[in-house]
Protein backbone atom coordinates (compact mmCIF):
# COMPACT_ATOMS: atom_id res chain seq x y z
CA UNK A 1 0.00 0.00 0.00
CA UNK A 2 1.52 3.34 -0.98
CA UNK A 3 0.91 6.75 0.57
CA UNK A 4 -1.73 7.71 -1.99
CA UNK A 5 -3.76 4.63 -1.00
CA UNK A 6 -3.32 5.08 2.76
CA UNK A 7 -6.02 7.01 4.58
CA UNK A 8 -6.47 7.33 8.30
CA UNK A 9 -9.50 5.53 9.69
CA UNK A 10 -12.15 7.93 11.01
CA UNK A 11 -12.65 8.30 14.74
CA UNK A 12 -15.76 6.63 16.14
CA UNK A 13 -18.32 8.86 17.85
CA UNK A 14 -16.91 7.89 21.25
CA UNK A 15 -14.48 10.12 23.20
CA UNK A 16 -11.63 7.57 23.11
CA UNK A 17 -9.99 8.74 19.89
CA UNK A 18 -7.97 11.72 18.69
CA UNK A 19 -7.01 12.52 15.13
CA UNK A 20 -5.52 15.28 13.04
CA UNK A 21 -8.47 14.72 10.68
CA UNK A 22 -11.33 14.52 13.20
CA UNK A 23 -14.25 16.87 12.78
CA UNK A 24 -15.36 16.96 16.42
CA UNK A 25 -13.40 19.51 18.53
CA UNK A 26 -12.92 17.09 21.45
CA UNK A 27 -11.25 14.60 19.08
CA UNK A 28 -9.29 17.04 16.91
CA UNK A 29 -5.57 17.70 17.29
CA UNK A 30 -3.38 19.65 14.90
CA UNK A 31 -1.05 17.61 12.67
CA UNK A 32 2.65 17.60 13.56
CA UNK A 33 4.73 19.85 11.28
CA UNK A 34 8.11 18.70 9.99
CA UNK A 35 10.90 20.12 7.87
CA UNK A 36 13.54 18.33 5.88
CA UNK A 37 13.39 14.97 4.22
CA UNK A 38 10.12 13.05 4.71
CA UNK A 39 12.03 9.75 5.01
CA UNK A 40 14.05 11.13 7.94
CA UNK A 41 10.88 12.38 9.66
CA UNK A 42 9.29 8.96 9.18
CA UNK A 43 12.31 7.10 10.56
CA UNK A 44 12.38 9.40 13.59
CA UNK A 45 8.67 8.80 14.24
CA UNK A 46 9.18 5.03 14.10
CA UNK A 47 12.07 5.24 16.60
CA UNK A 48 10.00 7.42 18.95
CA UNK A 49 7.03 5.03 18.83
CA UNK A 50 9.29 2.06 19.66
CA UNK A 51 10.85 4.01 22.55
CA UNK A 52 7.52 5.00 24.10
CA UNK A 53 6.02 2.83 26.85
CA UNK A 54 4.05 -0.07 25.39
CA UNK A 55 4.59 1.01 21.75
CA UNK A 56 5.32 -1.41 18.91
CA UNK A 57 5.26 -0.75 15.17
CA UNK A 58 3.17 -3.53 13.62
CA UNK A 59 2.95 -2.52 9.92
CA UNK A 60 4.71 0.09 7.87
CA UNK A 61 4.87 1.46 4.38
CA UNK A 62 7.23 3.98 2.85
CA UNK A 63 5.77 6.95 4.78
CA UNK A 64 3.06 5.45 7.01
CA UNK A 65 2.94 3.14 9.97
CA UNK A 66 0.47 1.38 12.20
CA UNK A 67 1.47 0.82 15.82
CA UNK A 68 -0.10 -0.74 18.86
CA UNK A 69 0.26 0.59 22.39
CA UNK A 70 -0.50 -1.80 25.24
CA UNK A 71 -1.41 -0.21 28.57
CA UNK A 72 0.71 -1.25 31.51
CA UNK A 73 -1.94 -2.23 34.04
CA UNK A 74 -4.92 -3.70 32.23
CA UNK A 75 -3.11 -4.53 28.95
CA UNK A 76 -5.68 -2.70 26.79
CA UNK A 77 -4.55 -2.13 23.20
CA UNK A 78 -4.74 1.25 21.48
CA UNK A 79 -4.11 1.69 17.75
CA UNK A 80 -1.96 4.53 16.40
CA UNK A 81 -1.63 5.41 12.72
CA UNK A 82 0.92 7.96 11.47
CA UNK A 83 1.28 9.30 7.93
CA UNK A 84 4.08 11.62 6.82
CA UNK A 85 2.51 13.94 4.23
CA UNK A 86 5.35 15.49 2.19
CA UNK A 87 3.07 17.79 0.19
CA UNK A 88 1.65 19.42 3.32
CA UNK A 89 4.84 19.16 5.44
CA UNK A 90 2.94 17.51 8.30
CA UNK A 91 2.46 14.20 10.03
CA UNK A 92 -1.21 13.22 10.08
CA UNK A 93 -2.28 10.81 12.82
CA UNK A 94 -5.00 8.91 14.64
CA UNK A 95 -4.82 7.31 18.09
CA UNK A 96 -7.80 5.29 19.36
CA UNK A 97 -8.73 2.75 22.00
CA UNK A 98 -9.99 -0.58 20.69
CA UNK A 99 -12.40 -1.12 23.56
CA UNK A 100 -14.69 1.00 25.69
CA UNK A 101 -16.11 4.47 25.33
CA UNK A 102 -13.73 6.55 27.44
CA UNK A 103 -9.96 6.60 27.64
CA UNK A 104 -9.58 9.34 30.30
CA UNK A 105 -7.36 11.34 27.92
CA UNK A 106 -4.80 8.59 27.34
CA UNK A 107 -4.77 8.89 23.53
CA UNK A 108 -4.51 12.69 23.62
CA UNK A 109 -1.64 12.57 26.12
CA UNK A 110 0.14 9.93 24.03
CA UNK A 111 -0.02 12.07 20.91
CA UNK A 112 1.04 15.18 22.85
CA UNK A 113 4.06 13.22 24.12
CA UNK A 114 4.89 11.96 20.63
CA UNK A 115 4.63 15.52 19.30
CA UNK A 116 6.85 16.85 22.12
CA UNK A 117 9.51 14.20 21.50
CA UNK A 118 9.43 14.73 17.74
CA UNK A 119 9.69 18.52 18.03
CA UNK A 120 12.50 18.16 20.60
CA UNK A 121 14.46 16.04 18.12
CA UNK A 122 14.22 12.78 20.06
CA UNK A 123 15.07 9.82 17.85
CA UNK A 124 16.98 12.08 15.44
CA UNK A 125 20.41 10.62 16.14
CA UNK A 126 20.46 8.86 12.75
CA UNK A 127 18.96 11.77 10.73
CA UNK A 128 21.36 13.22 8.22
C-alpha positions in Angstrom: 0.0 0.0 0.0 1.5 3.3 -1.0 0.9 6.8 0.6 -1.7 7.7 -2.0 -3.8 4.6 -1.0 -3.3 5.1 2.8 -6.0 7.0 4.6 -6.5 7.3 8.3 -9.5 5.5 9.7 -12.1 7.9 11.0 -12.6 8.3 14.7 -15.8 6.6 16.1 -18.3 8.9 17.8 -16.9 7.9 21.3 -14.5 10.1 23.2 -11.6 7.6 23.1 -10.0 8.7 19.9 -8.0 11.7 18.7 -7.0 12.5 15.1 -5.5 15.3 13.0 -8.5 14.7 10.7 -11.3 14.5 13.2 -14.3 16.9 12.8 -15.4 17.0 16.4 -13.4 19.5 18.5 -12.9 17.1 21.5 -11.2 14.6 19.1 -9.3 17.0 16.9 -5.6 17.7 17.3 -3.4 19.6 14.9 -1.0 17.6 12.7 2.7 17.6 13.6 4.7 19.8 11.3 8.1 18.7 10.0 10.9 20.1 7.9 13.5 18.3 5.9 13.4 15.0 4.2 10.1 13.0 4.7 12.0 9.7 5.0 14.1 11.1 7.9 10.9 12.4 9.7 9.3 9.0 9.2 12.3 7.1 10.6 12.4 9.4 13.6 8.7 8.8 14.2 9.2 5.0 14.1 12.1 5.2 16.6 10.0 7.4 18.9 7.0 5.0 18.8 9.3 2.1 19.7 10.8 4.0 22.5 7.5 5.0 24.1 6.0 2.8 26.8 4.0 -0.1 25.4 4.6 1.0 21.7 5.3 -1.4 18.9 5.3 -0.8 15.2 3.2 -3.5 13.6 2.9 -2.5 9.9 4.7 0.1 7.9 4.9 1.5 4.4 7.2 4.0 2.9 5.8 7.0 4.8 3.1 5.5 7.0 2.9 3.1 10.0 0.5 1.4 12.2 1.5 0.8 15.8 -0.1 -0.7 18.9 0.3 0.6 22.4 -0.5 -1.8 25.2 -1.4 -0.2 28.6 0.7 -1.3 31.5 -1.9 -2.2 34.0 -4.9 -3.7 32.2 -3.1 -4.5 29.0 -5.7 -2.7 26.8 -4.5 -2.1 23.2 -4.7 1.2 21.5 -4.1 1.7 17.7 -2.0 4.5 16.4 -1.6 5.4 12.7 0.9 8.0 11.5 1.3 9.3 7.9 4.1 11.6 6.8 2.5 13.9 4.2 5.4 15.5 2.2 3.1 17.8 0.2 1.6 19.4 3.3 4.8 19.2 5.4 2.9 17.5 8.3 2.5 14.2 10.0 -1.2 13.2 10.1 -2.3 10.8 12.8 -5.0 8.9 14.6 -4.8 7.3 18.1 -7.8 5.3 19.4 -8.7 2.7 22.0 -10.0 -0.6 20.7 -12.4 -1.1 23.6 -14.7 1.0 25.7 -16.1 4.5 25.3 -13.7 6.5 27.4 -10.0 6.6 27.6 -9.6 9.3 30.3 -7.4 11.3 27.9 -4.8 8.6 27.3 -4.8 8.9 23.5 -4.5 12.7 23.6 -1.6 12.6 26.1 0.1 9.9 24.0 0.0 12.1 20.9 1.0 15.2 22.8 4.1 13.2 24.1 4.9 12.0 20.6 4.6 15.5 19.3 6.8 16.9 22.1 9.5 14.2 21.5 9.4 14.7 17.7 9.7 18.5 18.0 12.5 18.2 20.6 14.5 16.0 18.1 14.2 12.8 20.1 15.1 9.8 17.8 17.0 12.1 15.4 20.4 10.6 16.1 20.5 8.9 12.8 19.0 11.8 10.7 21.4 13.2 8.2 
